[in-house]
């Protein structure tokens, strides 16, 4: 099974060329389950799949979330899909009067194609608070506020996943985390003492092609999906898109991959798609 996360903005206004670029990358990866971020609505997703992906993905899941810009989470699957749950109304105890997720936490059960009554694994798709700070805000205060929001989101994810799964269950927490795996904000997922005992699978991925030359060069490990170049400063390469495996899936892990961009600005997205291969 090939499972991946991909942030590629799929909205009504993007050009046919941009749609074709996204589709070309998806087709080239030949994935069984695809978790995506920044999709405008289910009709846009259906149109894109019908126009560019044919009958590849028969099972589409998207629930409108919290983002006022109408960018939602979705899961496309070649395998049958069972229950689909939105956690957009979840709150954190520190802020009980406000929804904690900027978009949603989308929980999707993937069923065994050989036995549709059998749960194969559960995917928890995420798109956490971005690092963008409005120009009207103090940069430091804005960063502190965004980091705190991601921290509350990661704590809520850990709480929900722990309640919804068994210690020996098969589940994946993935998506655009908008922070690095070792960041304090993601400690509820990444810390060795965290109750979920997850392992991030993209530490040493295989790259589909050599990254574009840059100064300074991108990480030799290849463990990055996002490039950001602030004016007058060198580019930063960071692993914002992550795939966290439960203990029972870690033993089924075969390989990790990132489809490397051909332009510094990205091909159809400013994030490079990442995926893992699991042996069932």
C-alpha positions in Angstrom: 0.0 0.0 0.0 1.2 3.5 -0.9 -0.1 6.3 1.3 0.9 9.9 1.0 0.2 13.5 2.0 0.1 16.3 -0.5 -0.7 20.0 -0.1 -1.7 21.2 -3.5 -4.2 24.0 -3.7 -7.2 22.7 -5.6 -9.7 25.5 -6.0 -12.1 26.6 -8.8 -9.8 29.4 -9.9 -6.7 27.5 -10.7 -5.7 27.1 -14.4 -6.0 24.0 -16.5 -2.2 23.9 -16.6 -1.9 24.0 -12.8 -4.5 21.2 -12.5 -2.6 19.2 -15.1 0.6 19.6 -13.1 -1.0 18.4 -9.9 -2.6 15.5 -11.7 0.7 14.5 -13.4 2.5 14.3 -10.0 -0.4 12.3 -8.5 -0.5 9.8 -11.4 3.2 9.4 -11.3 3.2 8.3 -7.7 0.6 5.6 -8.2 -0.9 5.8 -4.7 -3.5 3.8 -3.0 -4.5 6.4 -0.5 -4.0 10.1 -0.9 -4.5 12.7 1.8 -4.6 16.3 0.5 -5.0 19.8 1.9 -6.4 23.0 0.5 -9.4 21.7 -1.6 -12.2 24.1 -2.1 -15.2 21.7 -1.9 -16.3 18.2 -2.9 -17.6 19.2 -6.3 -14.2 20.8 -7.2 -12.5 17.5 -6.1 -14.9 15.4 -8.1 -14.4 17.5 -11.2 -10.6 17.3 -10.8 -10.7 13.5 -10.4 -13.1 12.9 -13.3 -11.1 15.2 -15.6 -7.6 14.2 -14.8 -7.5 10.9 -12.8 -10.2 8.9 -14.6 -11.5 6.0 -12.5 -8.4 5.8 -10.3 -9.9 7.1 -7.1 -13.5 5.9 -6.7 -13.7 6.8 -3.0 -13.6 10.6 -2.1 -14.0 12.0 1.4 -14.3 15.8 2.1 -16.2 17.6 4.9 -16.4 21.4 4.9 -14.2 22.7 7.7 -13.5 25.9 9.6 -11.3 27.9 7.2 -13.0 31.1 6.0 -11.0 30.8 2.7 -12.8 27.5 2.0 -9.7 25.3 1.9 -10.6 21.9 3.2 -9.0 18.5 3.9 -9.8 15.5 1.7 -8.8 11.8 1.3 -8.9 10.0 -2.0 -8.7 6.2 -2.0 -8.6 3.3 -4.4 -9.6 1.1 -1.4 -13.1 1.1 0.1 -13.8 3.7 2.7 -15.7 3.2 5.9 -16.5 5.8 8.5 -15.5 9.4 7.9 -15.4 11.8 10.9 -14.8 15.5 11.2 -13.3 17.0 14.3 -13.8 20.6 13.3 -15.9 21.3 16.4 -13.2 20.1 18.8 -12.0 22.5 21.5 -9.1 22.6 23.8 -9.6 22.8 27.6 -7.6 26.1 27.7 -9.9 27.7 25.2 -13.3 25.9 25.6 -15.2 28.6 23.8 -13.2 28.4 20.5 -12.7 25.7 17.9 -9.1 24.6 18.1 -8.6 23.5 14.5 -8.0 26.2 11.8 -9.4 23.8 9.3 -10.2 20.3 10.6 -8.9 16.9 11.7 -10.4 14.5 9.2 -10.6 10.9 10.3 -11.1 8.3 7.6 -11.3 4.5 7.9 -9.7 2.6 5.0 -11.1 -0.9 4.5 -9.5 -4.0 3.2 -10.4 -4.5 -0.5 -10.4 -8.3 0.0 -12.8 -8.0 2.9 -14.8 -4.7 3.0 -16.0 -5.6 6.6 -12.4 -5.4 7.8 -10.7 -2.2 8.9 -7.3 -2.0 7.3 -6.1 1.3 8.9 -7.3 4.8 9.9 -6.0 8.0 8.4 -6.0 11.2 10.5 -5.5 14.1 8.0 -4.3 17.5 9.3 -3.5 21.0 8.2 -2.3 22.9 11.2 -2.0 26.7 11.8 0.4 28.3 9.4 3.5 30.3 10.3 2.2 33.3 8.4 2.0 36.5 10.5 -0.2 39.4 9.3 1.8 42.5 8.4 -0.3 44.5 10.9 1.0 42.3 13.8 4.2 42.5 15.7 6.3 39.6 14.2 7.4 38.2 17.5 3.9 38.4 19.0 2.4 36.9 15.9 4.9 34.0 16.0 4.2 33.3 19.6 0.4 33.2 18.9 0.8 30.9 15.9 3.1 28.5 17.7 0.7 28.4 20.7 -2.2 27.6 18.3 -0.2 24.7 16.7 0.7 23.4 20.2 -3.0 23.3 21.2 -3.9 21.6 17.9 -1.2 19.0 18.4 -2.3 18.3 21.9 -5.9 17.9 20.7 -4.9 15.5 17.9 -3.0 13.4 20.4 -6.0 13.3 22.8 -8.4 12.4 20.0 -6.3 9.8 18.4 -5.5 8.1 21.7 -9.2 8.0 22.5 -10.2 6.6 19.1 -7.5 3.9 18.6 -6.0 1.0 20.4 -2.3 0.8 21.3 -1.9 -2.0 18.8 -4.2 -0.3 16.2 -3.2 0.6 12.7 -3.4 4.3 12.2 -1.5 7.2 10.5 -1.3 10.8 11.5 -0.3 12.9 8.5 -0.7 16.2 6.7 0.7 19.7 6.5 1.9 20.3 10.1 3.4 23.8 9.3 6.2 23.0 11.6 9.2 20.6 11.9 8.9 17.2 13.6 11.3 18.3 16.4 9.5 21.6 17.1 8.1 22.1 20.7 4.6 22.6 19.1 4.6 19.0 17.8 5.9 17.4 21.0 2.6 15.8 21.8 3.1 13.7 18.6 6.9 13.5 18.5 8.1 13.2 22.1 9.4 9.8 23.1 7.3 10.1 26.2 4.1 10.9 24.2 1.4 8.3 24.8 0.9 7.6 21.1 4.5 6.2 20.5 4.4 7.4 16.9 7.3 7.4 14.5 7.8 10.0 11.7 8.6 8.0 8.5 10.3 10.6 6.3 13.7 10.9 8.1 15.6 9.4 5.1 13.3 9.4 2.1 14.1 8.4 -1.5 13.9 11.4 -3.8 12.4 11.1 -7.3 15.1 13.4 -8.7 18.0 15.6 -7.5 16.8 18.8 -5.9 17.6 22.1 -7.7 21.0 23.6 -6.7 20.8 26.3 -4.1 22.9 28.3 -1.7 23.0 27.0 0.9 22.1 23.6 -0.5 19.0 21.7 0.8 19.5 19.1 3.5 21.6 16.1 2.3 19.1 13.7 4.0 16.4 14.8 1.6 14.0 15.2 4.5 12.2 18.4 3.5 9.0 19.2 1.6 8.8 23.0 2.0 11.1 25.7 0.8 10.7 29.3 2.0 12.9 32.2 0.9 12.4 35.4 2.8 13.5 38.5 1.1 17.3 39.1 1.5 17.8 35.8 3.4 18.9 32.3 2.4 16.1 29.8 1.7 15.0 27.5 4.5 14.2 23.8 3.8 11.9 22.2 6.3 9.8 19.0 6.6 6.4 20.5 7.1 4.5 17.6 5.6 4.8 14.5 7.8 3.6 10.9 8.1 3.5 9.5 11.6 3.0 5.7 11.9 1.5 3.8 14.8 3.7 1.1 16.3 1.8 -1.7 14.5 2.4 0.0 11.1 6.1 0.7 11.8 6.8 -3.0 11.3 5.1 -2.9 7.9 7.0 0.1 6.7 9.0 -0.6 3.5 10.1 2.8 2.2 9.5 6.6 2.1 9.6 8.9 -0.9 9.4 12.5 -1.8 8.6 13.7 -5.4 11.1 16.5 -5.8 10.1 19.7 -7.5 11.7 21.0 -10.7 11.3 24.7 -9.8 12.3 26.4 -6.6 8.8 27.8 -6.4 7.3 24.3 -6.7 5.3 22.4 -9.3 1.6 23.0 -8.7 2.3 23.5 -5.0 4.9 25.1 -2.8 5.1 21.7 -0.9 6.6 18.5 -2.4 4.4 15.4 -2.0 5.6 12.7 0.3 4.5 9.1 0.6 5.3 5.8 2.3 5.0 2.2 1.2 3.5 -0.3 3.7 3.5 -4.1 3.3 0.2 -5.7 4.0 
